[in-house]
Amino acid sequence: MNVVFFGSSKFVIPILEVLRKNFDLKLVLTTEKNPNDVVPAYCIKNNVEYLSVSTLSDPTINQELITINSEDAILADFGLIIPKEILNIFPMGIINIHPSLLPKYRGPTPVQTAILNGEKETGVSIMKLDEEVDHGPILGQEKEEILDTDTSETLYK
């Protein structure tokens, strides 16, 4: 099964590992620019094609995604809003792995916000993207206790 991944940061490496080992990981889109950044370096080391992007409005990106002919895609820690044109490329949709118990703490800093707000638990939500930010049908959630010693780093792990 062909799969496309959208993501950036060291926290997505375990996801990339699972996708690379269990699926035909055709393309990674990342907002990281430097080949020495975490995601590009991972892709280079593992012979996975990747594109560094700062926008998704370039029609050549759409064409590349159409050519791959993937039923679905996975997204985690990407940082760009996925436009409808790209959502429509994947018949089964794009699955988002989000580090909060949605709908609480949508957006780019859910872990930090949960800690700052004194929450006792947070978690991870698996959901199907729609046109809104961190919104769409929730497919599953896993709760995680927030310890007094937790930092955003430890909680992300």
TANORHU-V481279 format. One record per backbone hydrogen bond with DSSP energy under -1.0 kcal/mol. CO is the residue of the C=O (numbers start at 1). NH is the residue of the N-H. If there is no record, write none. Layout:
CO:NH, CO:NH
//
This chain:
1:24, 3:26, 4:74, 5:29, 6:76, 9:12, 10:13, 12:16, 13:17, 14:18, 15:19, 16:20, 17:21, 18:22, 19:23, 23:25, 24:3, 27:5, 28:51, 29:7, 30:53, 34:37, 37:41, 38:42, 39:43, 40:44, 41:45, 42:46, 43:48, 44:47, 49:28, 51:30, 58:61, 58:62, 59:63, 60:64, 61:65, 62:66, 63:67, 64:68, 71:92, 73:95, 74:6, 75:97, 77:8, 83:86, 83:87, 84:88, 86:89, 87:90, 90:93, 93:73, 94:129, 95:75, 96:127, 98:100, 98:125, 100:102, 101:104, 109:113, 110:114, 111:115, 112:116, 113:117, 114:119, 115:118, 120:146, 122:144, 124:142, 125:98, 126:139, 126:140, 127:96, 135:130, 137:128, 140:126, 142:124, 144:122, 147:150, 151:155, 152:156, 153:157
//
